Amino acid sequence: MLVETTAPEEVRRGRPTLTAVYYLATPVFALCDWIFHLNVRVAALDGQPALKNSYYAICTAAGALTYWKPSLSRVVGLAESSVNILLLVLGVMLPYYSLIGSFNGEQAFMPFTPARVLNFLISGFMWVRVFYGSIPESGQAAVRP
């Protein structure tokens, strides 16, 4: 028996998915970073402007992709949020290990900034939303005997 899958409500009405809106808002995050030095979108790359700007460009392209092809929203959102969380964990843990090393006389660096915490909350929310959104709900997934 094969049950027809239904498109999410957002996609059926022609509206962009939350994932697409999130990525299409990347230029706003970039402007806040460039103008106000408020980096909450990719705080892990704070000291690397070329990589950070490339990341902004990739996220904006992901927004265009998920806007024009909403079926890719889950895959793109899960992949990007996973990369962002990995970068954030590395961006927090490596300085943390450096902080521990400061007991040996090395210079200390505070890894837990409000921008990094906010970046983690935003990325974590999107990762959880996309992850749980990709789990088929009862009655909507394809069922094969």
Residue, then its C-alpha position, 0 to 999 in steps of 0.5 A: m500500500l502506498v500513501e501519498t505524501t503531502a507537501p508542508e503547508e508552507v510550500r503548498r501555499g507558495r510561501p517560502t519555508l522557514t529554512a528559506v527565510y532564515y537563509l535569505a535573511t543572511p544579508v541582514f545578519a551580514l549587514c549587522d556584522w559589518i555595520f554594528h559589529l554584531n556577529v550572531r550568525v557565524a560567531a565561530l569565524d569572527g577572526q577570519p573575515a574572508l571565511k566569514n564572508s564566504y560563509y555568508a555568501i554560501c548561506t545566501a545561495a542556500g536561501a535562494l536554492t531553498y526558495w526555488k526548490p523547497s524540497l531541499s530545505r530539510v537537507v540544506g538546513l540540516a547540513e548547514s546547521s550541522v557545519n555551523i554547530l561544528l564550527l561553533v563547538l570548535g570555536v568555543m572548545l579550542p579557546y577553552y583548551s587554550l584557557i586551560g593552557s594559560f595555567n602554564g603561562e600562555q595568554a588567556f582568551m574568553p571563549f564564551t561570548p554573548a554572540r557565540v551563545l546567541n549563534f549557538l541558540i539560533s543554529g541549534f534551533m534551526w538544526v532541531r527544527v529541520f531534524y524533527g521536521s524531516i521525521p515523517e508524521s503519522g499518515q504523511a509518510a510513504v508506507r510500503p507493505 
